[in-house]
Amino acid sequence: NSDLFDISMEDIESLDEEIRRQLVIRFDPTDNFNIELIHRCHKKYSYIRFENRYDIPFTDSLLESKLVVCDYYGSTHLEALMLGKPFVMFDGVKM
């Protein structure tokens, strides 16, 4: 949702510029809500790279990752754990 997007952008803005430039956001291109967020994000943060599930297989993307950031409780964090990749889980709740 939009609140989660705003929280995520606040988190991204707090990162060092060098780290932000290495950031890749993976999305599902069939999700119309994601497409809207991508346009919004790219307009404000043109340096962020996006990849979608049709361009790069998930496992390949995960293997190349230094840190996996999850924004919902799916299987991504479990797959990262199985591959020995560190992960962070955001649940969208403001503290």
Helices and strands as residue ranges (DSSP letters): H 2-13, H 17-22, E 24-27, H 32-44, E 49-52, H 58-64, E 68-70, H 76-82, E 87-89
